[in-house]
Amino acid sequence: MTQTISAPIAASASARPTTRALLTGAAVAGPLFLGAGLIQGLSRDGFDFTRNALSQLSLGDLGWIQVTTFLFTGILVIAGAVGMRQALRDTPGGTWAPRLIAVFGASFLLAGAFAADPGAGFPAGAPEARAASLSTDGAVHMFSGMVGYLALCAAFLVLARHFAAQNRRGWAVASRIAPAGILAGFVGSSATVLAFTAGAGLGLLWLTMVTIRLMAASPAARR
């Protein structure tokens, strides 16, 4: 009787995704998104990193590639949020950091479903100037990105509290500085789109770094 009952339980436990595998999703999401954007930006006619945002790669005949990248990145980040919840259980920041990261992941799903507006010469045939007003899709895309990155900045501040409690002072300080860099990039986007790209990229890469740190430090991640 004991063997009959325990076998399904053991099978269920072994089938459940591990914390490390889930955290890996958040760790690879940023490099995947930025790498895909770099390759597309260099290979698609008319795209200019100094004028166009990576979001605009969702437009045109090959836009499905960037749409898929948005959706896949969102799924990976949400998976990482689940792993983060497991890794940070019963620790400072263990409740809100995963929730905020999940909001960030969801913002990529929305950004994939609602495309940015054309403009600044991309895709081919688009006006050379930036769009004077936003379409409904463009507004949802921009709003989702704004909410997502604000959630990410808040998550970094929560994680700073976690690192401080673990006596990881360098990680705590950096996690407080990263949001300032992200927001500075977004403010600077009014002058150049490169500032926006740099701010967004900083957020994605710091998410990779803190996730790797959690993978290395958390007992749950070593199961």
Secondary structure, DSSP 8 states (H G I E B T S, - for coil): -HHHHHHHHHHHHHHS--HHHHHHHHHHHHHHHHHHHHHHHHHSTT--TTT--GGGGGSSTTHHHHHHHHHHHHHHHHHHHHHHHHHTTTSTTTTHHHHHHHHHHHHHHHHHHS----BTTBSTTS-SS--SS--HHHHHHHHHHHHHHHHHHHHHHHHHHHHHHTT-HHHHHHHHHHHHHHHHHHHGGGT-HHHHHHHHHHHHHHHHHHHHHHHHH-GGGG-
